[in-house]
Amino acid sequence: MANMEVAQTILHQLGDRKFIVMTGAKNLIGSHNSFSCKIGRNSKAISHVKITLNSKDLYDIEFIRIRKYEAKIINSYNDIYCDQLKDIFEENTGLYLTL
C-alpha cells in the first residue's frame, strides 16, 4: 500500500469532508506526493484539480478541464504555500470552501 500521508495532508488543508461536500468532489486519487479529484459543476467549467508537493516543500496546482476525452490545463500555479490553497481554489473554480 502506497504512503498516502501527502494526499491526506492536502485534503486536510483544503477542509477534509467539508471540501468534499462543498465542491461535490469525487474520484479522489492520492499518490506519494499528490492529490487529485473531479469536482462538481462550477462557473469556471473546471472539472479536475491536481495538487502536487514539489521538492521545495511547496505545492503546484493544476486546474484542468476534460471534455470529449481531451484534457486541457486551464490554469497552473507553482510554489504555493498551504495557506494559499483555499483562496486559489476558490478563485479558479468559483466554488467556496466555507460558508
C-alpha positions as YAML, in Angstrom:
chain: A
units: angstrom
residues:
- id: 1
  name: MET
  ca: [0.00, 0.00, 0.00]
- id: 2
  name: ALA
  ca: [1.37, 3.38, -1.02]
- id: 3
  name: ASN
  ca: [2.19, 6.05, 1.54]
- id: 4
  name: MET
  ca: [-0.79, 8.43, 1.40]
- id: 5
  name: GLU
  ca: [0.34, 10.96, 4.01]
- id: 6
  name: VAL
  ca: [0.83, 13.78, 1.50]
- id: 7
  name: ALA
  ca: [-2.58, 13.23, -0.12]
- id: 8
  name: GLN
  ca: [-4.27, 13.12, 3.29]
- id: 9
  name: THR
  ca: [-2.46, 16.28, 4.38]
- id: 10
  name: ILE
  ca: [-3.53, 18.15, 1.24]
- id: 11
  name: LEU
  ca: [-7.15, 17.07, 1.73]
- id: 12
  name: HIS
  ca: [-6.95, 18.15, 5.39]
- id: 13
  name: GLN
  ca: [-5.59, 21.58, 4.40]
- id: 14
  name: LEU
  ca: [-8.47, 22.02, 1.94]
- id: 15
  name: GLY
  ca: [-11.04, 21.18, 4.62]
- id: 16
  name: ASP
  ca: [-11.48, 17.37, 4.74]
- id: 17
  name: ARG
  ca: [-15.15, 16.36, 4.47]
- id: 18
  name: LYS
  ca: [-16.27, 19.98, 4.18]
- id: 19
  name: PHE
  ca: [-14.21, 20.24, 0.98]
- id: 20
  name: ILE
  ca: [-15.85, 17.12, -0.43]
- id: 21
  name: VAL
  ca: [-19.37, 18.29, 0.43]
- id: 22
  name: MET
  ca: [-18.95, 21.92, -0.67]
- id: 23
  name: THR
  ca: [-17.35, 21.06, -4.04]
- id: 24
  name: GLY
  ca: [-19.04, 17.79, -4.90]
- id: 25
  name: ALA
  ca: [-15.60, 16.20, -5.15]
- id: 26
  name: LYS
  ca: [-15.41, 12.58, -6.22]
- id: 27
  name: ASN
  ca: [-12.88, 10.18, -7.69]
- id: 28
  name: LEU
  ca: [-10.34, 11.23, -5.07]
- id: 29
  name: ILE
  ca: [-6.89, 9.99, -6.07]
- id: 30
  name: GLY
  ca: [-3.76, 10.19, -3.95]
- id: 31
  name: SER
  ca: [-0.17, 9.23, -4.51]
- id: 32
  name: HIS
  ca: [3.04, 9.57, -2.54]
- id: 33
  name: ASN
  ca: [3.30, 13.28, -3.48]
- id: 34
  name: SER
  ca: [-0.04, 14.42, -4.96]
- id: 35
  name: PHE
  ca: [-3.81, 14.65, -4.60]
- id: 36
  name: SER
  ca: [-6.31, 14.98, -7.43]
- id: 37
  name: CYS
  ca: [-10.08, 14.84, -7.77]
- id: 38
  name: LYS
  ca: [-13.02, 15.54, -10.04]
- id: 39
  name: ILE
  ca: [-15.12, 18.44, -8.79]
- id: 40
  name: GLY
  ca: [-18.76, 19.35, -9.33]
- id: 41
  name: ARG
  ca: [-20.16, 21.87, -11.76]
- id: 42
  name: ASN
  ca: [-18.82, 25.36, -11.34]
- id: 43
  name: SER
  ca: [-18.90, 28.74, -13.08]
- id: 44
  name: LYS
  ca: [-15.36, 28.40, -14.47]
- id: 45
  name: ALA
  ca: [-16.03, 24.95, -16.07]
- id: 46
  name: ILE
  ca: [-13.10, 23.32, -14.27]
- id: 47
  name: SER
  ca: [-13.62, 19.57, -13.99]
- id: 48
  name: HIS
  ca: [-10.45, 18.32, -12.24]
- id: 49
  name: VAL
  ca: [-7.86, 19.65, -9.81]
- id: 50
  name: LYS
  ca: [-4.39, 18.22, -9.21]
- id: 51
  name: ILE
  ca: [-2.20, 19.39, -6.32]
- id: 52
  name: THR
  ca: [1.39, 18.16, -6.14]
- id: 53
  name: LEU
  ca: [4.02, 18.60, -3.43]
- id: 54
  name: ASN
  ca: [7.23, 19.76, -5.10]
- id: 55
  name: SER
  ca: [10.86, 19.45, -4.00]
- id: 56
  name: LYS
  ca: [10.76, 22.87, -2.25]
- id: 57
  name: ASP
  ca: [8.05, 21.56, 0.12]
- id: 58
  name: LEU
  ca: [5.53, 23.85, -1.60]
- id: 59
  name: TYR
  ca: [2.55, 22.98, -3.82]
- id: 60
  name: ASP
  ca: [1.99, 23.06, -7.57]
- id: 61
  name: ILE
  ca: [-1.68, 23.27, -8.62]
- id: 62
  name: GLU
  ca: [-3.28, 22.47, -11.98]
- id: 63
  name: PHE
  ca: [-6.88, 23.30, -12.86]
- id: 64
  name: ILE
  ca: [-7.97, 21.01, -15.68]
- id: 65
  name: ARG
  ca: [-10.98, 20.87, -18.00]
- id: 66
  name: ILE
  ca: [-11.75, 17.50, -19.57]
- id: 67
  name: ARG
  ca: [-14.25, 17.44, -22.42]
- id: 68
  name: LYS
  ca: [-14.74, 14.82, -25.11]
- id: 69
  name: TYR
  ca: [-11.72, 12.82, -23.92]
- id: 70
  name: GLU
  ca: [-9.38, 15.82, -24.23]
- id: 71
  name: ALA
  ca: [-7.68, 17.31, -21.19]
- id: 72
  name: LYS
  ca: [-6.72, 20.98, -21.20]
- id: 73
  name: ILE
  ca: [-4.85, 22.70, -18.37]
- id: 74
  name: ILE
  ca: [-6.75, 25.94, -17.82]
- id: 75
  name: ASN
  ca: [-4.52, 27.39, -15.12]
- id: 76
  name: SER
  ca: [-1.48, 26.28, -13.15]
- id: 77
  name: TYR
  ca: [0.43, 27.69, -10.21]
- id: 78
  name: ASN
  ca: [3.84, 26.81, -8.82]
- id: 79
  name: ASP
  ca: [5.36, 27.19, -5.34]
- id: 80
  name: ILE
  ca: [2.12, 27.81, -3.43]
- id: 81
  name: TYR
  ca: [2.08, 27.82, 0.39]
- id: 82
  name: CYS
  ca: [-0.51, 25.71, 2.21]
- id: 83
  name: ASP
  ca: [-2.41, 28.75, 3.50]
- id: 84
  name: GLN
  ca: [-2.96, 29.91, -0.11]
- id: 85
  name: LEU
  ca: [-4.59, 26.66, -1.31]
- id: 86
  name: LYS
  ca: [-8.17, 27.58, -0.42]
- id: 87
  name: ASP
  ca: [-8.00, 31.09, -1.89]
- id: 88
  name: ILE
  ca: [-6.52, 29.89, -5.18]
- id: 89
  name: PHE
  ca: [-9.05, 27.06, -5.40]
- id: 90
  name: GLU
  ca: [-11.98, 29.42, -4.81]
- id: 91
  name: GLU
  ca: [-10.64, 31.99, -7.28]
- id: 92
  name: ASN
  ca: [-10.18, 29.46, -10.10]
- id: 93
  name: THR
  ca: [-13.34, 27.38, -9.66]
- id: 94
  name: GLY
  ca: [-15.89, 29.80, -8.26]
- id: 95
  name: LEU
  ca: [-16.72, 27.21, -5.57]
- id: 96
  name: TYR
  ca: [-16.48, 28.28, -1.94]
- id: 97
  name: LEU
  ca: [-14.91, 26.05, 0.68]
- id: 98
  name: THR
  ca: [-16.50, 27.77, 3.68]
- id: 99
  name: LEU
  ca: [-19.93, 29.20, 4.37]
...
